[in-house]
């Protein structure tokens, strides 16, 4: 989807994901789930 309001998405590596979870002090269960029928996918 080409729109300046939609940020670029990419899959994180396992290391990047662990760093992100530690940085924000959250677990995977606390993050929103992206579903195939979500707008913009």
Secondary structure, 3 states (H helix, E strand, C coil): CCCCCCCCCCCCCHHHHHHHHHHHCCCHHHCCCCCCCCCCC
